[in-house]
């Protein structure tokens, strides 16, 4: 089970790094004139998908608590 947890943590770190990279790419694209709206939209969509996946993986690491 520890191997699974470590794999999830490694995947989380990888996704967070990709999320930061996308953030930087989006910032660079918004500074360009003329703006590449299609590319910007795709990057934002990918960034949102990564954010959702990170949240899902972080929730999977939390133990189930029976209230």
C-alpha positions in Angstrom: 0.0 0.0 0.0 2.9 2.4 0.7 4.0 1.9 -2.9 0.6 3.1 -4.1 0.8 6.2 -1.8 4.3 7.0 -3.0 3.2 6.7 -6.6 0.2 9.0 -6.1 2.5 11.5 -4.3 5.0 11.4 -7.2 2.1 11.9 -9.7 0.9 14.8 -7.7 4.2 16.5 -7.8 4.5 16.0 -11.5 1.0 17.4 -12.1 1.7 20.4 -9.9 4.9 21.1 -11.8 3.0 20.9 -15.1 0.3 23.2 -13.7 3.0 25.8 -12.8 4.5 25.5 -16.3 1.1 26.1 -17.9 0.6 29.1 -15.7 3.8 30.6 -17.0 3.0 29.7 -20.6 -0.5 31.4 -20.2 1.2 34.5 -18.8 3.6 34.6 -21.8 0.8 34.2 -24.3 -1.3 36.9 -22.7 1.6 39.3 -23.1 1.9 38.7 -26.8 0.3 41.0 -29.4 -1.8 39.7 -31.1 -3.0 37.2 -28.6 -3.3 33.6 -29.7 -6.8 33.1 -28.3 -7.2 29.5 -29.4 -3.9 28.4 -27.9 -4.7 30.4 -24.7 -8.0 28.6 -24.4 -6.4 25.2 -24.8 -3.8 25.9 -22.2 -6.4 27.2 -19.7 -8.6 24.1 -20.3 -5.6 21.8 -19.8 -4.6 23.7 -16.6 -8.2 23.3 -15.3 -8.2 19.6 -16.0 -4.9 19.2 -14.1 -6.3 21.2 -11.2 -9.3 18.8 -11.0 -7.0 15.8 -11.2 -4.8 17.1 -8.5 -7.8 17.7 -6.2 -9.0 14.1 -6.9 -5.6 12.6 -6.1 -5.3 14.7 -3.0 -8.7 13.5 -1.8 -7.7 9.9 -2.5 -4.8 10.3 -0.1 -7.1 11.3 2.8 -8.4 8.5 4.9 -12.1 7.9 4.9 -13.7 9.2 8.1 -17.0 7.7 9.2 -18.9 10.4 11.0 
